[in-house]
């Protein structure tokens, strides 16, 4: 299957620092790699309602959710580009990931099997000098990938607060040049033996 990257932008601000860093990394992808960019702020997703134990499950009737579902299952690589909000992913991003729970139950889709072996990546910009404050965000993405049997490429971290600040983070921009060149490893929960 040819590689196809889906960049899911979780910021409430367009052209924010996280998006700038994600685009810097995406510039390094070969020209024949398809890219799709979706800003969650531009797609009003309904609140997630836990219906795991209901019997009626089907393809999302909501056009926004259907678009995201189709883009997600078509991607070989899903890149969650979310700024660090309260030490984890943004509310837009969390809502998107919450809907993955519904997609696990869509008849005929087999979302978990479909996503198994595919790649999940993270990009975030934080306004702190200590990268470990982003550990909860990285843990959320790693554990999501582990649950679905996906590979996890890690999180590209940048630093910045005001619009455009990440352009001053030369170390992050250098890491962006090779971020997608690595082969992601199969994700594992922290409690699993390596």
C-alpha positions in Angstrom: 0.0 0.0 0.0 1.5 3.4 -0.9 2.0 5.7 2.1 -0.7 8.2 2.8 -0.3 10.6 5.6 -3.3 12.2 7.4 -2.4 15.2 9.5 -5.0 15.9 12.1 -4.6 19.5 13.4 -6.0 19.8 16.9 -5.3 23.5 17.6 -8.1 26.1 17.8 -5.7 28.5 16.0 -4.9 28.1 12.3 -1.2 28.3 11.4 -0.3 27.9 15.0 3.1 26.7 16.2 2.2 23.0 16.2 0.9 23.2 12.6 4.1 25.1 11.6 6.2 22.3 13.1 4.1 19.6 11.5 4.4 21.3 8.1 8.2 21.5 8.5 8.3 17.8 9.1 5.9 17.1 6.2 8.1 19.1 3.8 10.7 16.3 4.1 8.3 13.5 2.9 8.9 12.3 -0.6 6.8 13.9 -3.3 4.9 10.7 -4.1 3.6 10.4 -0.5 0.0 11.7 -0.4 -0.9 14.1 2.4 -4.3 15.1 3.7 -4.6 17.9 6.2 -7.7 18.3 8.4 -8.2 21.0 10.9 -10.5 19.8 13.7 -11.4 23.3 14.6 -13.1 23.6 11.1 -15.1 20.4 11.7 -17.6 20.7 14.5 -17.6 17.2 15.9 -20.5 16.2 18.1 -19.7 15.4 21.7 -18.9 11.7 22.2 -21.7 9.7 23.7 -20.5 6.3 25.0 -22.7 3.7 23.2 -20.5 0.7 23.6 -23.3 -1.4 25.1 -26.0 -0.3 22.7 -26.9 -2.6 19.9 -27.4 -0.1 17.1 -24.0 0.8 15.6 -23.5 2.0 12.1 -21.5 4.2 10.0 -21.6 7.8 11.3 -24.6 9.8 10.0 -22.8 13.0 10.8 -20.9 14.2 7.7 -18.0 15.6 9.7 -17.5 12.3 11.5 -17.9 10.3 8.2 -15.2 12.5 6.6 -12.8 11.9 9.5 -13.6 8.2 9.6 -12.9 7.8 5.9 -9.7 9.8 6.1 -8.5 7.9 9.1 -9.0 4.4 7.6 -7.5 5.5 4.3 -4.2 6.7 5.9 -1.2 4.5 6.4 0.1 7.2 8.8 -2.0 9.3 11.1 -0.2 12.3 12.6 -1.8 13.9 15.6 -0.7 17.5 15.6 -2.0 18.9 18.9 -0.6 21.7 21.0 0.0 20.8 24.6 -3.1 21.9 26.4 -3.1 21.2 30.2 -0.3 18.6 29.6 -2.2 16.5 27.1 -3.9 16.7 23.8 -6.4 19.5 23.0 -10.1 19.1 23.5 -10.6 19.0 19.7 -8.1 16.1 19.5 -9.5 14.3 22.4 -13.0 14.4 20.9 -11.6 13.0 17.6 -9.9 10.2 19.4 -13.0 9.5 21.6 -15.0 8.8 18.4 -12.5 6.0 17.5 -14.4 4.1 20.3 -17.5 4.3 18.1 -15.7 3.3 15.0 -14.6 0.1 16.7 -18.2 -1.0 16.5 -19.1 0.0 13.0 -20.4 -3.3 11.3 -18.1 -4.4 8.5 -15.4 -1.9 9.2 -13.3 -3.8 11.7 -11.5 -0.6 12.7 -9.1 -2.2 15.1 -7.9 -4.7 12.5 -7.8 -2.0 9.8 -5.6 0.2 12.0 -3.3 -2.6 13.2 0.2 -2.2 11.7 -0.4 1.4 10.6 1.7 4.3 12.0 0.6 6.9 14.6 2.8 10.0 15.1 2.6 13.0 17.3 3.6 16.6 16.9 3.3 19.2 19.7 4.6 22.5 20.7 4.7 23.4 24.4 5.4 26.7 26.2 7.8 25.1 28.7 11.5 24.4 28.9 11.1 20.9 30.3 10.0 18.4 27.7 8.8 15.9 30.3 5.6 18.0 30.8 4.5 16.6 27.5 4.7 13.0 28.8 0.9 12.7 29.3 0.3 13.6 25.6 2.9 11.1 24.5 1.4 8.5 26.7 -2.1 9.1 25.3 -0.9 8.6 21.8 1.4 5.6 22.6 -1.4 3.8 24.5 -3.9 4.5 21.7 -1.5 3.0 19.2 -0.8 0.0 21.6 -4.5 -0.7 22.0 -5.0 -0.8 18.2 -1.8 -2.7 17.4 -0.4 0.3 15.6 3.2 1.4 15.4 4.2 4.6 17.2 6.7 7.0 15.8 6.9 9.1 18.9 6.3 12.8 19.4 8.1 15.7 17.7 8.4 18.3 20.4 8.9 22.0 19.8 8.9 25.1 22.0 6.9 28.3 21.6 4.1 30.3 23.0 3.3 33.4 20.8 2.4 32.8 17.2 5.4 31.8 15.1 7.7 31.2 18.1 8.5 27.6 17.0 10.4 29.1 14.1 13.1 30.1 16.7 13.4 26.6 18.0 16.2 25.5 15.7 16.6 22.1 17.5 13.0 21.2 16.8 13.3 22.3 13.2 16.4 20.2 12.8 14.6 17.1 14.3 11.6 17.8 12.0 13.9 17.1 9.0 14.3 13.5 9.9 11.2 12.8 12.0 9.3 10.8 9.5 12.4 9.0 8.1 12.4 6.6 11.0 10.6 3.3 11.0 8.1 3.4 13.9 8.2 0.4 16.3 5.1 -1.5 17.4 3.6 0.4 20.3 3.4 -1.2 23.7 1.7 -0.3 26.9 4.2 0.7 29.6 3.4 -2.4 31.6 4.2 -4.7 28.7 7.6 -6.4 28.6 9.8 -5.2 25.7 
